[in-house]
């Protein structure tokens, strides 16, 4: 009896110790994550007044956010751009991570990871301005092509459009995609690959049936890390997208900072979060189906 009481007391002490450890990050998450999101949700059901928010409950903000053709078009364009950026980034990041994991010398892997993280040394805003310089009317690309005699006048189609936005975003988020894929590839038991080849599988078949499924946790992590923040990026479309390149985050910024319409901006923001969450869950479901394979 006494032993049981002692065990219960030990568990209680262990539970208290665990709660003490998670209390600071839990409080941080509650104050800086949950409360702002809750505030936005509450704002989305209120009414906009002249330079003030009227506390009258309404669904009009969501009705406008979901039925206005302009908002729907911008939301679809934002999804398309984010999916495109995610696809390009992950497809380009996988070979880099694969090379570092399987072909780079073990003593040089740290150097490769160091080089991959170099973009983090500079501000995100500075990197976007650099892309503006590279792709600009008198930028590096146009100046180089003109000096080589390939073109007679600067190309205007490489800047202030969605292509420039996708290029800059793919470059900015490339390290976020490479690192989780690299970690997943590093965890793969190399003997499994050797066993596949010993059984007569080609190198490509071994990659498709062994390496890729085992690396999918890293690919999924890379997709989530790239997809979710890119759809909320407003700096890159504003600086590189031009008048026609504004995305849903720019609409939210416009409602908050220019039009002072917090309720409608909150409704658009909540709608965007729900759509992004639905797309992310759909991707996770399809990935799980892929890993299970045909029945």
BALOBA-1460 file (C-alpha; in Angstrom, 3 decimals):
// residues 295
<rec num="1" residu="x" x="0.000" y="0.000" z="0.000"/>
<rec num="2" residu="x" x="2.785" y="2.317" z="0.937"/>
<rec num="3" residu="x" x="4.596" y="1.351" z="-2.258"/>
<rec num="4" residu="x" x="1.585" y="2.336" z="-4.357"/>
<rec num="5" residu="x" x="1.368" y="5.659" z="-2.567"/>
<rec num="6" residu="x" x="5.058" y="6.231" z="-3.215"/>
<rec num="7" residu="x" x="4.618" y="5.458" z="-6.903"/>
<rec num="8" residu="x" x="1.662" y="7.844" z="-7.134"/>
<rec num="9" residu="x" x="3.716" y="10.498" z="-5.416"/>
<rec num="10" residu="x" x="6.569" y="9.924" z="-7.876"/>
<rec num="11" residu="x" x="4.207" y="10.278" z="-10.832"/>
<rec num="12" residu="x" x="2.755" y="13.439" z="-9.367"/>
<rec num="13" residu="x" x="6.217" y="14.881" z="-8.933"/>
<rec num="14" residu="x" x="7.161" y="13.871" z="-12.491"/>
<rec num="15" residu="x" x="3.980" y="15.434" z="-13.840"/>
<rec num="16" residu="x" x="4.655" y="18.658" z="-11.966"/>
<rec num="17" residu="x" x="8.197" y="18.720" z="-13.333"/>
<rec num="18" residu="x" x="6.868" y="18.241" z="-16.884"/>
<rec num="19" residu="x" x="4.318" y="21.005" z="-16.453"/>
<rec num="20" residu="x" x="7.037" y="23.301" z="-15.155"/>
<rec num="21" residu="x" x="9.111" y="22.641" z="-18.274"/>
<rec num="22" residu="x" x="6.297" y="23.218" z="-20.752"/>
<rec num="23" residu="x" x="4.720" y="26.170" z="-18.942"/>
<rec num="24" residu="x" x="6.983" y="28.916" z="-20.426"/>
<rec num="25" residu="x" x="6.610" y="27.827" z="-24.093"/>
<rec num="26" residu="x" x="2.930" y="27.083" z="-23.492"/>
<rec num="27" residu="x" x="2.352" y="30.571" z="-22.099"/>
<rec num="28" residu="x" x="4.375" y="32.031" z="-24.969"/>
<rec num="29" residu="x" x="2.240" y="30.178" z="-27.523"/>
<rec num="30" residu="x" x="-0.948" y="31.242" z="-25.788"/>
<rec num="31" residu="x" x="-0.028" y="34.931" z="-25.641"/>
<rec num="32" residu="x" x="1.701" y="35.346" z="-29.005"/>
<rec num="33" residu="x" x="-0.138" y="32.789" z="-31.165"/>
<rec num="34" residu="x" x="-3.527" y="31.788" z="-29.830"/>
<rec num="35" residu="x" x="-4.671" y="35.188" z="-28.586"/>
<rec num="36" residu="x" x="-3.871" y="37.110" z="-31.819"/>
<rec num="37" residu="x" x="-5.661" y="34.462" z="-33.887"/>
<rec num="38" residu="x" x="-8.638" y="34.578" z="-31.525"/>
<rec num="39" residu="x" x="-8.689" y="38.369" z="-31.822"/>
<rec num="40" residu="x" x="-8.743" y="38.169" z="-35.617"/>
<rec num="41" residu="x" x="-11.585" y="35.632" z="-35.506"/>
<rec num="42" residu="x" x="-13.599" y="37.909" z="-33.226"/>
<rec num="43" residu="x" x="-12.926" y="40.943" z="-35.435"/>
<rec num="44" residu="x" x="-14.133" y="39.018" z="-38.494"/>
<rec num="45" residu="x" x="-17.656" y="38.825" z="-37.052"/>
<rec num="46" residu="x" x="-17.892" y="42.527" z="-36.168"/>
<rec num="47" residu="x" x="-19.042" y="45.503" z="-38.250"/>
<rec num="48" residu="x" x="-16.825" y="48.169" z="-39.734"/>
<rec num="49" residu="x" x="-17.657" y="51.756" z="-38.831"/>
<rec num="50" residu="x" x="-16.103" y="55.111" z="-39.600"/>
<rec num="51" residu="x" x="-12.644" y="54.905" z="-37.993"/>
<rec num="52" residu="x" x="-13.968" y="52.421" z="-35.460"/>
<rec num="53" residu="x" x="-15.182" y="48.851" z="-35.097"/>
<rec num="54" residu="x" x="-18.860" y="48.521" z="-34.286"/>
<rec num="55" residu="x" x="-19.568" y="45.579" z="-31.982"/>
<rec num="56" residu="x" x="-22.521" y="44.271" z="-33.989"/>
<rec num="57" residu="x" x="-22.326" y="40.572" z="-34.843"/>
<rec num="58" residu="x" x="-22.559" y="39.892" z="-38.579"/>
<rec num="59" residu="x" x="-21.680" y="37.376" z="-41.287"/>
<rec num="60" residu="x" x="-21.453" y="40.060" z="-43.975"/>
<rec num="61" residu="x" x="-17.653" y="40.079" z="-43.920"/>
<rec num="62" residu="x" x="-17.476" y="36.366" z="-44.738"/>
<rec num="63" residu="x" x="-20.204" y="36.667" z="-47.341"/>
<rec num="64" residu="x" x="-18.233" y="39.372" z="-49.117"/>
<rec num="65" residu="x" x="-14.929" y="37.507" z="-48.721"/>
<rec num="66" residu="x" x="-16.405" y="34.359" z="-50.306"/>
<rec num="67" residu="x" x="-18.725" y="35.840" z="-52.924"/>
<rec num="68" residu="x" x="-16.816" y="38.847" z="-54.235"/>
<rec num="69" residu="x" x="-15.249" y="37.778" z="-57.579"/>
<rec num="70" residu="x" x="-12.141" y="39.890" z="-56.914"/>
<rec num="71" residu="x" x="-11.333" y="38.159" z="-53.628"/>
<rec num="72" residu="x" x="-11.984" y="34.726" z="-55.104"/>
<rec num="73" residu="x" x="-9.721" y="35.448" z="-58.070"/>
<rec num="74" residu="x" x="-6.901" y="36.729" z="-55.871"/>
<rec num="75" residu="x" x="-7.265" y="33.760" z="-53.517"/>
<rec num="76" residu="x" x="-7.068" y="31.285" z="-56.405"/>
<rec num="77" residu="x" x="-4.066" y="33.120" z="-57.834"/>
<rec num="78" residu="x" x="-2.384" y="33.078" z="-54.417"/>
<rec num="79" residu="x" x="-2.958" y="29.324" z="-54.120"/>
<rec num="80" residu="x" x="-1.595" y="28.755" z="-57.619"/>
<rec num="81" residu="x" x="1.522" y="30.818" z="-56.917"/>
<rec num="82" residu="x" x="2.120" y="29.132" z="-53.569"/>
<rec num="83" residu="x" x="1.650" y="25.638" z="-55.014"/>
<rec num="84" residu="x" x="3.959" y="26.522" z="-57.907"/>
<rec num="85" residu="x" x="6.626" y="27.889" z="-55.570"/>
<rec num="86" residu="x" x="6.348" y="24.818" z="-53.354"/>
<rec num="87" residu="x" x="6.617" y="22.402" z="-56.280"/>
<rec num="88" residu="x" x="9.611" y="24.178" z="-57.834"/>
<rec num="89" residu="x" x="11.382" y="24.584" z="-54.491"/>
<rec num="90" residu="x" x="10.966" y="20.964" z="-53.380"/>
<rec num="91" residu="x" x="11.838" y="19.540" z="-56.819"/>
<rec num="92" residu="x" x="15.034" y="21.600" z="-56.929"/>
<rec num="93" residu="x" x="15.847" y="21.014" z="-53.258"/>
<rec num="94" residu="x" x="15.621" y="17.214" z="-53.389"/>
<rec num="95" residu="x" x="18.644" y="16.684" z="-55.696"/>
<rec num="96" residu="x" x="20.735" y="19.043" z="-53.557"/>
<rec num="97" residu="x" x="19.795" y="17.225" z="-50.356"/>
<rec num="98" residu="x" x="20.300" y="13.848" z="-52.077"/>
<rec num="99" residu="x" x="23.780" y="14.800" z="-53.263"/>
<rec num="100" residu="x" x="24.863" y="16.087" z="-49.858"/>
<rec num="101" residu="x" x="23.503" y="13.007" z="-48.110"/>
<rec num="102" residu="x" x="24.669" y="10.255" z="-50.489"/>
<rec num="103" residu="x" x="27.605" y="11.624" z="-52.468"/>
<rec num="104" residu="x" x="29.320" y="14.291" z="-50.378"/>
<rec num="105" residu="x" x="32.185" y="13.105" z="-48.213"/>
<rec num="106" residu="x" x="31.153" y="12.778" z="-44.550"/>
<rec num="107" residu="x" x="33.833" y="15.243" z="-43.537"/>
<rec num="108" residu="x" x="32.430" y="17.851" z="-45.961"/>
<rec num="109" residu="x" x="28.727" y="17.545" z="-45.152"/>
<rec num="110" residu="x" x="28.975" y="20.231" z="-42.505"/>
<rec num="111" residu="x" x="30.576" y="22.546" z="-45.057"/>
<rec num="112" residu="x" x="27.744" y="21.890" z="-47.522"/>
<rec num="113" residu="x" x="25.106" y="22.618" z="-44.881"/>
<rec num="114" residu="x" x="27.013" y="25.759" z="-43.956"/>
<rec num="115" residu="x" x="26.913" y="26.927" z="-47.589"/>
<rec num="116" residu="x" x="23.197" y="26.113" z="-47.857"/>
<rec num="117" residu="x" x="22.398" y="28.308" z="-44.866"/>
<rec num="118" residu="x" x="24.370" y="31.313" z="-46.168"/>
<rec num="119" residu="x" x="21.178" y="33.056" z="-47.441"/>
<rec num="120" residu="x" x="20.028" y="33.247" z="-43.807"/>
<rec num="121" residu="x" x="22.894" y="35.633" z="-43.112"/>
<rec num="122" residu="x" x="21.134" y="38.477" z="-44.875"/>
<rec num="123" residu="x" x="17.746" y="40.022" z="-44.289"/>
<rec num="124" residu="x" x="14.833" y="38.611" z="-46.258"/>
<rec num="125" residu="x" x="14.004" y="42.120" z="-47.451"/>
<rec num="126" residu="x" x="17.557" y="42.638" z="-48.718"/>
<rec num="127" residu="x" x="17.365" y="39.398" z="-50.716"/>
<rec num="128" residu="x" x="14.136" y="40.544" z="-52.357"/>
<rec num="129" residu="x" x="15.705" y="43.887" z="-53.265"/>
<rec num="130" residu="x" x="18.671" y="42.003" z="-54.743"/>
<rec num="131" residu="x" x="16.301" y="40.062" z="-56.974"/>
<rec num="132" residu="x" x="14.768" y="43.365" z="-57.990"/>
<rec num="133" residu="x" x="18.238" y="44.540" z="-59.010"/>
<rec num="134" residu="x" x="18.988" y="41.292" z="-60.849"/>
<rec num="135" residu="x" x="15.701" y="41.226" z="-62.766"/>
<rec num="136" residu="x" x="15.289" y="44.981" z="-63.214"/>
<rec num="137" residu="x" x="15.104" y="46.935" z="-66.459"/>
<rec num="138" residu="x" x="18.777" y="47.888" z="-66.126"/>
<rec num="139" residu="x" x="19.588" y="44.925" z="-63.909"/>
<rec num="140" residu="x" x="22.281" y="42.289" z="-64.041"/>
<rec num="141" residu="x" x="20.511" y="39.978" z="-66.508"/>
<rec num="142" residu="x" x="19.556" y="42.681" z="-68.995"/>
<rec num="143" residu="x" x="22.958" y="44.373" z="-68.774"/>
<rec num="144" residu="x" x="24.761" y="41.054" z="-69.264"/>
<rec num="145" residu="x" x="22.652" y="40.039" z="-72.266"/>
<rec num="146" residu="x" x="23.065" y="43.447" z="-73.872"/>
<rec num="147" residu="x" x="26.827" y="43.448" z="-73.342"/>
<rec num="148" residu="x" x="27.015" y="40.036" z="-75.043"/>
<rec num="149" residu="x" x="24.965" y="41.328" z="-77.963"/>
<rec num="150" residu="x" x="22.182" y="38.790" z="-77.414"/>
<rec num="151" residu="x" x="19.503" y="41.468" z="-77.064"/>
<rec num="152" residu="x" x="19.292" y="45.045" z="-78.340"/>
<rec num="153" residu="x" x="17.090" y="46.454" z="-75.582"/>
<rec num="154" residu="x" x="16.235" y="45.396" z="-72.026"/>
<rec num="155" residu="x" x="13.660" y="42.652" z="-71.539"/>
<rec num="156" residu="x" x="10.675" y="43.897" z="-69.567"/>
<rec num="157" residu="x" x="8.995" y="40.490" z="-69.167"/>
<rec num="158" residu="x" x="11.355" y="39.232" z="-66.462"/>
<rec num="159" residu="x" x="10.318" y="41.716" z="-63.774"/>
<rec num="160" residu="x" x="7.096" y="42.930" z="-62.189"/>
<rec num="161" residu="x" x="5.185" y="39.720" z="-62.906"/>
<rec num="162" residu="x" x="4.369" y="36.402" z="-61.290"/>
<rec num="163" residu="x" x="7.496" y="34.786" z="-62.712"/>
<rec num="164" residu="x" x="9.678" y="37.170" z="-60.746"/>
<rec num="165" residu="x" x="7.645" y="36.516" z="-57.599"/>
<rec num="166" residu="x" x="7.918" y="32.732" z="-57.974"/>
<rec num="167" residu="x" x="11.677" y="32.956" z="-58.640"/>
<rec num="168" residu="x" x="12.352" y="35.111" z="-55.589"/>
<rec num="169" residu="x" x="10.166" y="33.026" z="-53.292"/>
<rec num="170" residu="x" x="11.677" y="29.744" z="-54.492"/>
<rec num="171" residu="x" x="15.159" y="31.092" z="-53.792"/>
<rec num="172" residu="x" x="14.176" y="32.486" z="-50.402"/>
<rec num="173" residu="x" x="12.631" y="29.240" z="-49.151"/>
<rec num="174" residu="x" x="15.097" y="26.788" z="-50.750"/>
<rec num="175" residu="x" x="17.101" y="26.218" z="-47.518"/>
<rec num="176" residu="x" x="13.859" y="25.476" z="-45.642"/>
<rec num="177" residu="x" x="13.176" y="22.679" z="-48.139"/>
<rec num="178" residu="x" x="16.705" y="21.282" z="-48.383"/>
<rec num="179" residu="x" x="17.325" y="20.803" z="-44.664"/>
<rec num="180" residu="x" x="14.306" y="18.600" z="-43.725"/>
<rec num="181" residu="x" x="14.800" y="16.453" z="-46.841"/>
<rec num="182" residu="x" x="18.476" y="16.050" z="-45.966"/>
<rec num="183" residu="x" x="17.626" y="14.969" z="-42.418"/>
<rec num="184" residu="x" x="15.165" y="12.364" z="-43.731"/>
<rec num="185" residu="x" x="17.708" y="11.024" z="-46.233"/>
<rec num="186" residu="x" x="20.364" y="10.786" z="-43.535"/>
<rec num="187" residu="x" x="18.102" y="8.507" z="-41.473"/>
<rec num="188" residu="x" x="17.762" y="5.954" z="-44.280"/>
<rec num="189" residu="x" x="19.601" y="2.706" z="-43.587"/>
<rec num="190" residu="x" x="22.019" y="2.285" z="-46.504"/>
<rec num="191" residu="x" x="21.804" y="-1.490" z="-46.202"/>
<rec num="192" residu="x" x="18.205" y="-1.306" z="-47.428"/>
<rec num="193" residu="x" x="19.387" y="0.266" z="-50.679"/>
<rec num="194" residu="x" x="22.085" y="-2.356" z="-51.074"/>
<rec num="195" residu="x" x="19.523" y="-5.104" z="-50.449"/>
<rec num="196" residu="x" x="17.262" y="-3.698" z="-53.161"/>
<rec num="197" residu="x" x="20.088" y="-3.737" z="-55.698"/>
<rec num="198" residu="x" x="21.179" y="-7.224" z="-54.610"/>
<rec num="199" residu="x" x="17.645" y="-8.413" z="-55.383"/>
<rec num="200" residu="x" x="18.005" y="-7.215" z="-58.960"/>
<rec num="201" residu="x" x="16.365" y="-3.791" z="-58.737"/>
<rec num="202" residu="x" x="17.771" y="-1.034" z="-60.902"/>
<rec num="203" residu="x" x="19.074" y="2.147" z="-59.301"/>
<rec num="204" residu="x" x="15.958" y="4.052" z="-60.363"/>
<rec num="205" residu="x" x="13.620" y="1.329" z="-59.091"/>
<rec num="206" residu="x" x="15.462" y="1.278" z="-55.766"/>
<rec num="207" residu="x" x="15.121" y="5.036" z="-55.515"/>
<rec num="208" residu="x" x="11.401" y="4.941" z="-56.358"/>
<rec num="209" residu="x" x="10.476" y="2.009" z="-54.123"/>
<rec num="210" residu="x" x="12.875" y="2.484" z="-51.197"/>
<rec num="211" residu="x" x="14.577" y="5.873" z="-51.044"/>
<rec num="212" residu="x" x="11.644" y="8.108" z="-51.968"/>
<rec num="213" residu="x" x="9.072" y="6.515" z="-49.590"/>
<rec num="214" residu="x" x="11.559" y="6.630" z="-46.716"/>
<rec num="215" residu="x" x="12.356" y="10.264" z="-47.518"/>
<rec num="216" residu="x" x="8.699" y="11.312" z="-47.694"/>
<rec num="217" residu="x" x="8.566" y="12.608" z="-44.083"/>
<rec num="218" residu="x" x="11.236" y="15.140" z="-45.057"/>
<rec num="219" residu="x" x="9.440" y="15.968" z="-48.303"/>
<rec num="220" residu="x" x="6.174" y="16.497" z="-46.423"/>
<rec num="221" residu="x" x="7.952" y="18.729" z="-43.927"/>
<rec num="222" residu="x" x="9.515" y="20.722" z="-46.760"/>
<rec num="223" residu="x" x="6.157" y="21.134" z="-48.498"/>
<rec num="224" residu="x" x="4.468" y="22.379" z="-45.335"/>
<rec num="225" residu="x" x="7.340" y="24.708" z="-44.453"/>
<rec num="226" residu="x" x="7.320" y="26.284" z="-47.918"/>
<rec num="227" residu="x" x="3.621" y="26.251" z="-48.803"/>
<rec num="228" residu="x" x="2.152" y="27.804" z="-45.662"/>
<rec num="229" residu="x" x="4.350" y="30.939" z="-45.378"/>
<rec num="230" residu="x" x="4.524" y="31.654" z="-49.120"/>
<rec num="231" residu="x" x="0.774" y="32.129" z="-49.408"/>
<rec num="232" residu="x" x="0.988" y="34.748" z="-46.662"/>
<rec num="233" residu="x" x="3.952" y="36.608" z="-48.132"/>
<rec num="234" residu="x" x="3.137" y="40.208" z="-49.045"/>
<rec num="235" residu="x" x="6.587" y="41.802" z="-49.388"/>
<rec num="236" residu="x" x="7.715" y="39.868" z="-52.471"/>
<rec num="237" residu="x" x="4.521" y="40.375" z="-54.518"/>
<rec num="238" residu="x" x="4.511" y="44.053" z="-53.627"/>
<rec num="239" residu="x" x="8.117" y="44.629" z="-54.684"/>
<rec num="240" residu="x" x="8.364" y="42.238" z="-57.649"/>
<rec num="241" residu="x" x="4.811" y="41.489" z="-58.710"/>
<rec num="242" residu="x" x="3.814" y="44.888" z="-60.027"/>
<rec num="243" residu="x" x="0.221" y="46.195" z="-60.021"/>
<rec num="244" residu="x" x="-1.178" y="42.881" z="-61.282"/>
<rec num="245" residu="x" x="0.947" y="40.742" z="-58.984"/>
<rec num="246" residu="x" x="-0.725" y="41.404" z="-55.652"/>
<rec num="247" residu="x" x="-1.746" y="38.317" z="-53.701"/>
<rec num="248" residu="x" x="-4.174" y="37.649" z="-50.864"/>
<rec num="249" residu="x" x="-1.731" y="38.908" z="-48.214"/>
<rec num="250" residu="x" x="-1.571" y="42.251" z="-50.007"/>
<rec num="251" residu="x" x="-5.384" y="42.432" z="-49.914"/>
<rec num="252" residu="x" x="-5.338" y="41.823" z="-46.165"/>
<rec num="253" residu="x" x="-2.648" y="44.465" z="-45.725"/>
<rec num="254" residu="x" x="-4.723" y="46.896" z="-47.795"/>
<rec num="255" residu="x" x="-7.826" y="46.331" z="-45.671"/>
<rec num="256" residu="x" x="-5.930" y="46.794" z="-42.421"/>
<rec num="257" residu="x" x="-3.493" y="49.613" z="-43.159"/>
<rec num="258" residu="x" x="-5.086" y="51.586" z="-45.994"/>
<rec num="259" residu="x" x="-8.866" y="51.137" z="-45.782"/>
<rec num="260" residu="x" x="-8.991" y="50.684" z="-41.991"/>
<rec num="261" residu="x" x="-11.492" y="47.852" z="-42.442"/>
<rec num="262" residu="x" x="-10.358" y="45.434" z="-39.764"/>
<rec num="263" residu="x" x="-13.467" y="43.187" z="-39.846"/>
<rec num="264" residu="x" x="-13.281" y="42.505" z="-43.593"/>
<rec num="265" residu="x" x="-9.503" y="42.100" z="-43.461"/>
<rec num="266" residu="x" x="-9.905" y="39.636" z="-40.596"/>
<rec num="267" residu="x" x="-12.559" y="37.678" z="-42.489"/>
<rec num="268" residu="x" x="-10.285" y="37.418" z="-45.531"/>
<rec num="269" residu="x" x="-7.389" y="36.356" z="-43.286"/>
<rec num="270" residu="x" x="-9.447" y="33.680" z="-41.516"/>
<rec num="271" residu="x" x="-10.773" y="32.433" z="-44.851"/>
<rec num="272" residu="x" x="-7.232" y="32.192" z="-46.205"/>
<rec num="273" residu="x" x="-6.120" y="30.250" z="-43.109"/>
<rec num="274" residu="x" x="-9.009" y="27.802" z="-43.501"/>
<rec num="275" residu="x" x="-8.273" y="27.250" z="-47.188"/>
<rec num="276" residu="x" x="-4.565" y="26.746" z="-46.531"/>
<rec num="277" residu="x" x="-5.390" y="24.307" z="-43.731"/>
<rec num="278" residu="x" x="-7.747" y="22.354" z="-46.016"/>
<rec num="279" residu="x" x="-5.139" y="22.149" z="-48.788"/>
<rec num="280" residu="x" x="-2.463" y="21.052" z="-46.307"/>
<rec num="281" residu="x" x="-4.716" y="18.323" z="-44.871"/>
<rec num="282" residu="x" x="-5.594" y="17.135" z="-48.376"/>
<rec num="283" residu="x" x="-1.888" y="16.863" z="-49.207"/>
<rec num="284" residu="x" x="-1.213" y="14.899" z="-46.021"/>
<rec num="285" residu="x" x="-4.095" y="12.544" z="-46.826"/>
<rec num="286" residu="x" x="-2.850" y="11.947" z="-50.381"/>
<rec num="287" residu="x" x="0.682" y="11.395" z="-49.092"/>
<rec num="288" residu="x" x="-0.581" y="8.801" z="-46.622"/>
<rec num="289" residu="x" x="-2.430" y="7.040" z="-49.440"/>
<rec num="290" residu="x" x="0.774" y="7.066" z="-51.502"/>
<rec num="291" residu="x" x="2.826" y="5.530" z="-48.696"/>
<rec num="292" residu="x" x="0.238" y="2.805" z="-48.124"/>
<rec num="293" residu="x" x="0.264" y="1.939" z="-51.811"/>
<rec num="294" residu="x" x="-2.453" y="0.090" z="-53.721"/>
<rec num="295" residu="x" x="-4.497" y="-2.415" z="-51.756"/>
